[in-house]
Amino acid sequence: MRERVRLSYVEVIIIAVVLGVVAMRVVPKFTEASAESKICDLIDGLQEMRAQLDLYRAQHGECLGDFDSFAGFQTAMTTGVGRYGPYVKKIPTNPFNDLNTVRFDGEPAGAGIAGWRLDTDSGLFQADNSAAHARF
């Protein structure tokens, strides 16, 4: 007949403490990886849009067009017109505020009004979720 192995309360407490210490060391690593992943996604979105906006300007006589609304901008970037475009399948989503909207001019980037900000004079495309991310 088999004997049942039982743990004493002291052994259970020791195991719980050890697991707690291990969790305290491991969980922050996952949090850091998540933040780094979001920054990588943000930079990827910025690079994609900047490259496609440069292409748009080159094909349209160095003009970005008169984007007075996000809908007009989205249509210009995602729909082919004549032999040009589409430039992107969809406007990327800013991973920090989950918005894919673009605002034009006005307040400096980082105001948190939209996912992205486009300066129509310079063509600068920036993240709009925070001033820290606007520098990318």
N, C-alpha and C positions, 0 to 999 in steps of 0.2 A: 504494500500500500504506500502511496506517495504522501510525503509530508508537504503541507502548504507552507510556502515561504511568506513570512509577514514582516513588514517593516515597522520598526518602532516609531513613535512620534518624533523622537530626536532625529532619526534618519530621514524622515519625511521633511522635517524643517531644514535640515542641511541640504537636501536635494533642492528644495524650493529656493533657498538662498543662493546656491550655485547657479541655478537657472536664471534667477533675477540678475545676478552679476553679469552673466553671459548676455542676457537681453539688453542690459544697459550699455554694453560695449558694441553690440551689433546693430541695434535700431538706428542710432545716429548715422551710421554708414549708409543705410538705405535712404534716409532723409536727404543726405548730401547728394546721393546719386540721383534722386528725383529732381532736386533743384538744378543740378548740372544738366540733366536731360532736358529740362524746360529751357535752359539757356541755349543749348544746342538747337532745339526746335525753333526758338526765336531767331537765332542767327541764320538758320537755314531758310526760314520764311523771308527774312530781310534780303538775303543774297538772291533768292529766286526773284522776288519782286523788283529789286534794283536792276538786275540783269534784264528782265523783261521790259521794264520801263525804259532802260537805255535803248533796247531794240525798238520799242514803240516810237521813241523820239527820233531815232535814226531813220525809220521808215516813214515818218510823218513830218519831215522837214524841220527837225529839231524842235518841234512843238509838242507839248503834252496834251493839247486839246483844252477845251473849256469844260472841265469837269465841275459842274455846279452841284452835283449830288452823287451820293455813293452808287445809286442805281446806274447812273450814266457811266461812271468809272468802271463799275463791274461789267457792264455790257461791252464797253470798249476793250476791256482786257480779256474777256472770256468768249467773245464772239468774233468770228472772222469777218472782215470787211474787204471785199475784193480779193486781192491776192495776199493781203496781210492778215495776221492773226489766225486763230486766237493765240494769245500770249501765255495765258495760264488756264488750267482747267477750272480753278476756283481760286478766290482770294484766300491766302492761308489764314489760319486762325492763330491769334496771339495766344500762346500757351499760358500766359500769366493772368489774363482776364477773360479768356475764352470768347473773344470777339473777333470777327473778321471784317468789321466795318472800317472804312477809311474816312478820315475827315481831312479837309483841305485848309491850309493856311491857318490864320487865327492864332490862338495861344500856342506857345512852344510845345514841342513834343514832351510827353510825360504828364499831361493833364489828366489822363485817365478817362477821357471822354469817349474814345473809340479804341479799337484794337491797334490801328496804325494812323500815322499822320503823313500827309504828302504836302511838301512845299511846292506849289505849282510854279514858282519863279525859278528856283534852283533845281527842282526835280528830286530833292532829298526825301527819301522814304524812311521813316523812323517808327520805332515802337512807341505807342502812346500810353502804355500802362503805368510807367513810372519814369521819373527823370533819370534814374540810374540806368534804365534799359534804353533810354533815348540816345545814349552815347554810342551804342553799337552800330 
